[in-house]
């Protein structure tokens, strides 16, 4: 793995963990205020901006609690100077009340690098078979 690829995957890990650990400061630092995204499980329409997701993170929408892990299945990185596209099947595993549960979906994230570093500018999620 090249240094730029390593930097992007490390950035993505920091960004994703901020969602599940409810770290709003890291989420805001790693996400563009001009974020656009599609999440089929929320609405079939595009969502713009951060406010909705800040609310979701504050209220632990992921249900991850303290015992979680995520895996990126079939990860792919496409790098074009200061723009990167990462795509993968996202698998979230949680352990709560003595039960382990798995949820999966397909996900693409578009990242742009500025003087302040990488930020997520667009996300697209779609179903990944039976969940």
C-alpha positions as CSV (number, residue, x, y, z in Angstrom):
1,X,0.0,0.0,0.0
2,X,1.4,3.4,-0.9
3,X,1.7,6.2,1.6
4,X,-1.3,8.2,0.1
5,X,-3.4,5.1,0.2
6,X,-2.5,4.4,3.8
7,X,-3.3,8.1,4.7
8,X,-6.8,7.8,3.1
9,X,-7.7,4.5,4.8
10,X,-6.5,5.9,8.2
11,X,-8.6,9.0,7.6
12,X,-11.6,6.9,6.8
13,X,-11.2,4.8,9.9
14,X,-11.0,8.0,12.0
15,X,-14.1,9.3,10.3
16,X,-16.2,6.1,10.6
17,X,-15.2,5.6,14.2
18,X,-16.3,9.2,15.0
19,X,-19.9,8.2,14.0
20,X,-20.0,5.1,16.2
21,X,-18.3,6.6,19.2
22,X,-20.4,9.8,18.9
23,X,-17.4,12.0,18.6
24,X,-19.0,15.1,17.0
25,X,-15.8,17.1,16.9
26,X,-14.0,14.5,14.8
27,X,-17.1,14.0,12.6
28,X,-17.3,17.7,11.9
29,X,-13.6,18.0,11.2
30,X,-13.7,15.1,8.8
31,X,-17.0,16.0,7.0
32,X,-17.6,18.9,4.7
33,X,-20.4,21.3,5.6
34,X,-21.5,20.8,2.0
35,X,-22.0,17.1,2.5
36,X,-24.5,15.4,0.2
37,X,-25.7,11.8,0.7
38,X,-28.1,9.1,-0.1
39,X,-29.2,6.6,2.6
40,X,-31.9,4.3,1.3
41,X,-32.9,3.4,4.9
42,X,-33.6,7.0,5.8
43,X,-35.2,8.4,2.7
44,X,-35.0,7.9,-1.1
45,X,-34.1,11.6,-1.5
46,X,-30.7,13.3,-1.2
47,X,-29.9,14.8,2.1
48,X,-27.6,17.9,2.2
49,X,-25.5,19.4,5.1
50,X,-24.5,18.2,8.5
51,X,-27.4,19.0,10.8
52,X,-29.4,15.8,10.3
53,X,-26.4,13.6,10.9
54,X,-25.2,15.6,13.9
55,X,-28.7,14.9,15.4
56,X,-28.4,11.2,14.5
57,X,-25.0,10.9,16.0
58,X,-25.9,12.7,19.2
59,X,-28.8,10.3,19.6
60,X,-26.8,7.1,18.9
61,X,-28.8,6.2,15.8
62,X,-26.3,3.4,15.0
63,X,-27.1,1.6,18.2
64,X,-23.5,0.6,18.4
65,X,-23.2,1.2,22.1
66,X,-19.8,0.4,23.6
67,X,-19.2,-3.0,22.0
68,X,-18.9,-2.7,18.2
69,X,-16.6,-3.4,15.3
70,X,-16.8,-2.6,11.6
71,X,-15.3,-4.3,8.7
72,X,-14.9,-3.1,5.1
73,X,-15.5,-6.0,2.8
74,X,-14.0,-5.8,-0.7
75,X,-12.6,-2.2,-0.2
76,X,-11.6,-0.3,-3.3
77,X,-9.8,3.1,-3.5
78,X,-9.7,5.3,-6.6
79,X,-7.3,8.2,-6.1
80,X,-7.3,11.3,-8.4
81,X,-4.9,13.9,-7.2
82,X,-6.9,15.7,-4.4
83,X,-10.0,13.5,-4.8
84,X,-10.6,9.9,-3.6
85,X,-13.5,7.5,-4.0
86,X,-13.7,4.7,-1.5
87,X,-16.2,1.9,-2.0
88,X,-16.9,-1.2,0.0
89,X,-19.5,-3.3,1.7
90,X,-19.8,-2.0,5.3
91,X,-20.4,-4.6,7.9
92,X,-21.2,-3.4,11.4
93,X,-21.1,-6.0,14.2
94,X,-22.6,-5.1,17.6
95,X,-22.8,-7.0,20.9
96,X,-25.7,-6.0,23.1
97,X,-27.8,-7.9,25.7
98,X,-25.8,-11.1,25.2
99,X,-26.5,-11.1,21.4
100,X,-24.2,-10.4,18.5
101,X,-25.8,-8.8,15.4
102,X,-24.5,-7.9,12.0
103,X,-25.8,-5.3,9.5
104,X,-24.4,-4.7,6.1
105,X,-24.8,-2.2,3.3
106,X,-22.8,-1.1,0.2
107,X,-21.2,2.3,0.6
108,X,-19.3,4.8,-1.5
109,X,-17.7,7.9,-0.1
110,X,-16.1,10.7,-2.0
111,X,-13.2,12.5,-0.2
112,X,-11.6,15.8,-1.2
113,X,-8.2,17.0,0.2
114,X,-7.7,20.7,0.9
115,X,-5.0,22.6,2.8
116,X,-6.7,21.4,6.1
117,X,-6.7,17.7,5.1
118,X,-9.2,15.2,3.8
119,X,-13.0,15.6,4.2
120,X,-16.0,13.5,3.1
121,X,-18.1,15.4,0.6
122,X,-20.5,12.8,-0.6
123,X,-21.8,9.4,0.6
124,X,-24.0,6.9,-1.2
125,X,-25.4,3.8,0.6
126,X,-27.4,1.0,-0.9
127,X,-28.7,-2.4,0.4
128,X,-26.3,-5.4,0.4
129,X,-28.6,-8.4,0.2
130,X,-30.4,-9.7,3.3
131,X,-29.6,-7.9,6.5
